Amino acid sequence: MSTNEALSEAGPLPNNWGPIFGLEGFKEKLGDLSWIGPDYSDQGWFELSAEEEEKIKIDRHIDKINKEKNKALEALEDAGLTVGDMFLWKSYVVALEESRLKPDLATDPVLPKCPNTE
């Protein structure tokens, strides 16, 4: 008869867990990735500085803004837009530009709300 109790509880990992899972020396191997294959022989793993990470975040944010701005500009070319819709899309483009000038990198940069999703 079963009591639905766990027969054994998960315990802490042993101190020498690396060889058990085949990961012994893995971090040391990341500096030279030639062990993966010839395509990776000239590549390696490295850590970025805080400035480099911030630059990458800014570049990704600007790429998102450019995609959204292109979408907004295409919407503005629509001849069937009402004056109100045109104002919303133009305001959206301005808000995107403001987001580009002052990205908030302390949190995940948030884009302004797109007019067609309201």
C-alpha positions as CSV (number, residue, x, y, z in Angstrom):
1,M,0.0,0.0,0.0
2,S,1.4,3.4,-0.9
3,T,1.3,6.5,1.3
4,N,2.5,8.8,-1.6
5,E,5.5,9.7,0.4
6,A,8.9,10.2,-1.3
7,L,11.0,7.1,-0.8
8,S,14.2,9.1,-0.8
9,E,14.9,12.8,-0.6
10,A,17.3,14.7,-2.8
11,G,20.6,15.3,-1.0
12,P,23.4,17.7,-1.5
13,L,25.8,17.2,-4.3
14,P,29.1,15.6,-3.3
15,N,32.3,17.7,-3.4
16,N,33.6,15.8,-6.4
17,W,30.5,16.1,-8.6
18,G,32.4,17.3,-11.7
19,P,33.7,13.8,-12.8
20,I,30.3,12.3,-12.1
21,F,28.6,14.4,-14.7
22,G,31.6,14.6,-17.1
23,L,32.3,18.3,-16.3
24,E,35.7,18.0,-14.7
25,G,37.9,20.8,-16.1
26,F,35.1,22.2,-18.2
27,K,35.7,25.8,-17.2
28,E,39.4,25.5,-18.1
29,K,38.5,24.2,-21.5
30,L,36.3,27.2,-22.3
31,G,39.4,29.4,-23.1
32,D,40.1,27.2,-26.2
33,L,37.2,25.7,-28.0
34,S,39.2,23.6,-30.4
35,W,38.0,20.5,-28.5
36,I,34.5,21.0,-30.0
37,G,35.7,20.9,-33.6
38,P,37.9,22.6,-36.2
39,D,35.4,25.3,-36.8
40,Y,35.9,26.5,-33.3
41,S,39.7,26.2,-33.1
42,D,40.3,30.0,-33.3
43,Q,37.5,30.9,-30.8
44,G,37.4,30.9,-27.0
45,W,35.3,32.0,-24.0
46,F,35.9,35.3,-22.4
47,E,34.2,37.6,-19.9
48,L,33.1,41.0,-20.9
49,S,33.7,44.1,-18.9
50,A,30.8,46.1,-17.5
51,E,31.3,48.8,-20.2
52,E,31.2,46.1,-23.0
53,E,28.0,44.6,-21.5
54,E,26.4,48.0,-21.3
55,K,27.3,48.7,-24.9
56,I,25.7,45.4,-26.0
57,K,22.5,46.2,-24.1
58,I,22.4,49.6,-25.7
59,D,22.9,48.2,-29.2
60,R,20.2,45.6,-28.7
61,H,17.8,48.3,-27.4
62,I,18.6,50.5,-30.4
63,D,17.9,47.6,-32.8
64,K,14.5,47.0,-31.2
65,I,13.8,50.8,-31.5
66,N,14.8,50.8,-35.2
67,K,12.4,47.8,-35.9
68,E,9.6,49.5,-34.2
69,K,10.3,52.8,-35.8
70,N,10.3,51.2,-39.3
71,K,6.9,49.6,-38.4
72,A,5.6,53.0,-37.3
73,L,6.8,54.7,-40.5
74,E,5.1,52.1,-42.6
75,A,1.9,52.6,-40.7
76,L,2.2,56.4,-41.3
77,E,2.3,55.8,-45.1
78,D,-1.2,54.2,-44.9
79,A,-3.5,56.5,-46.8
80,G,-6.5,55.3,-44.7
81,L,-5.2,56.7,-41.4
82,T,-7.5,59.0,-39.5
83,V,-6.0,62.2,-38.1
84,G,-6.2,60.7,-34.6
85,D,-4.3,57.6,-35.7
86,M,-1.7,59.6,-37.5
87,F,-1.2,61.7,-34.3
88,L,-0.8,58.5,-32.3
89,W,1.8,57.0,-34.7
90,K,3.7,60.3,-34.8
91,S,3.7,60.4,-31.0
92,Y,4.9,56.8,-30.9
93,V,7.9,57.7,-33.2
94,V,8.8,60.6,-30.9
95,A,8.5,58.4,-27.8
96,L,10.8,55.9,-29.5
97,E,13.4,58.6,-30.2
98,E,13.2,59.6,-26.6
99,S,13.8,56.0,-25.5
100,R,16.8,55.9,-27.8
101,L,18.3,59.0,-26.3
102,K,17.8,57.9,-22.6
103,P,17.7,54.1,-22.4
104,D,17.1,52.9,-18.8
105,L,19.7,50.1,-18.5
106,A,19.1,49.6,-14.8
107,T,16.0,47.6,-15.8
108,D,15.2,45.9,-19.0
109,P,14.7,48.8,-21.4
110,V,11.0,49.0,-22.1
111,L,9.6,50.4,-25.4
112,P,6.7,52.8,-25.4
113,K,3.3,51.2,-26.1
114,C,2.6,50.7,-29.8
115,P,-0.7,52.4,-31.0
116,N,-2.1,49.3,-32.7
117,T,-2.0,47.3,-29.4
118,E,-4.1,49.6,-27.3
